[in-house]
Amino acid sequence: MSLNNKLLKLSFLSLLSFFSISSFAEISEQRKQELSHLLKHDCGSCHGMTLKGGLGPSLLPETLKLKPDELLFITILEGRPGTPMPPWKAQLSEADANWIIKLLRQGPQ
Ligand code: HEC
């Protein structure tokens, strides 16, 4: 196997474990409420209080329908370099990010 292939395989494996480890840990009811508040106020400052879009694009279920969880997960935790979308990994755990994705898929209540 060439070095390139080895590197490719290695980065694929670390990506896999990045997605599977601890990202589905349970989070408390209190944390769920905090996250729902954060989504409305912090994320809402760019994506709109009702998530219909503003500086950032709409995050309504209809708009996100074709986007896989993995893409949203990476975007939330790592941000989108070169765009105003900031990384949230200092504030949010992987479980938090998964919960937010669940909220986004349900749509604003
Ligand atoms: C400072 C403004 C800003 C804040 C705050 C912000 N975002 Fe974003 N977000 C953006 C922009 C701009 C984009 C579009 C990036 C691009 O051009 O690809 C984006 C993209 C996204 C996407 C990808 C959407 C898609 O269609 O691919 C998701 C998911 C997302 N943001 C979630 C969040 C969440 C969750 C929060 C709060 C934890 C948040 N954002 C806070 C500006 C922001």
Residues whose N, C-alpha, C, O or C-beta is under 5 A from the ligand:
A	BS01	HEC	D42 C43 C46 L55 G56 P57 S58 L72 T75 I76 R80 T83 P84 M85 P86 W88 I100
